[in-house]
Amino acid sequence: MSEPLLTIRALNARYGAFQALFDVSFRVWRGECVALVGANGSGKSTLLKSIAGLIDTRPDAIRFLNEPIGNLSAEEVVKRGIALVPEGRKLFQSLTVEENLLMGAQARRSGPWTLERVYEFFPNIAERRNASGTSLSGGQQQMVAIGRALLSNPALLLCDEISLGLAPLVVRELYQRLPVIRAEGTAVVIVEQDISQAMVAADRLYCLRSGRIALEGTPGTLSRQSITEAYFGME
Ligand code: ATP
């Protein structure tokens, strides 16, 4: 089997004296969709932020395309081909939809995603291209956040709780778009609170508990009960 796109080995992450991740190993292959589940505070966002260069780690703890990236800045990580859709979307509320999208084009690699392609992909936001971030619905804001990440043409897209606070219909619409993103060869990591949703969308799944990987497997081999037990720490 070929080398994984992303390999994380024995990753520890800290916020000052507080250790949030312990000895985490995690891999993603090209074009794969990997779900990361776990209770509040288990370290899911910390893992994504570590990959995205927002938290300092040992250089060799995170390897992407066979090179160490653990010590790179967030900007360098985007240039290497990793884009993060952060929890809470983090749009610039005073900027228009288009200006927000173009922020993602600053560290642009060559690839299929252009501004026009993003508008075709999310027609709802094409109609609102000159509107300010504040005037959008939660679902539209999430589309802008995903569009902004896609504009860097990532090989790996990290999505932190894209469903949070959205109506089920909007969540379904967003998840229906994932196969199109993957069809371009982009691997996707989704942090998802909803285990059923994660099991449907992902090829593989990791469960974090108290900063440690408690379970790893494919939706076909893991039962919902084993995931729930790993999630809540029942032995
Ligand atoms: P949630 O689902 O609530 O977003 P999570 O699984 O993403 O949770 P993290 O946000 O990664 O969890 O947090 C992991 C641990 O690190 C928690 O105990 C949290 O309180 C702590 N933590 C997160 N951010 C910081 C920070 N900036 N400073 C100190 N501790 C933090």
Residues whose N, C-alpha, C, O or C-beta is under 5 A from the ligand:
A	BS01	ATP	Y15 A20 A39 N40 G41 S42 G43 K44 S45 T46
